[in-house]
Amino acid sequence: MMKAMPQPVSPDNLLRLWVETWRRAGEELENLRRIEIKSVDTQEAVGQIFGSNGLALPPAPPTSGLVEQQAWFARIPRAPKVR
């Protein structure tokens, strides 16, 4: 018995297949993400991030840079005022 030769896939069908594959992959990845989030030991994660006891304060948030910019501007010598 001879098998039929596979038909070439049209660009439209190939695109539909690609979209469907990634849609299913997205669903599976979302399921894995939810499982991982549920299984995380929050206290352990905090301990790993901030120290073994988890009581250390997190670092201060970064500034916008405006304070540092103003400090740099303050170092620039000012030109004499013209009257």
Residue pairs with C-beta under 8 A, 6 or more apart in sequence:
9 17
43 54
46 54
47 53
47 54
49 58
50 56
50 57
50 58
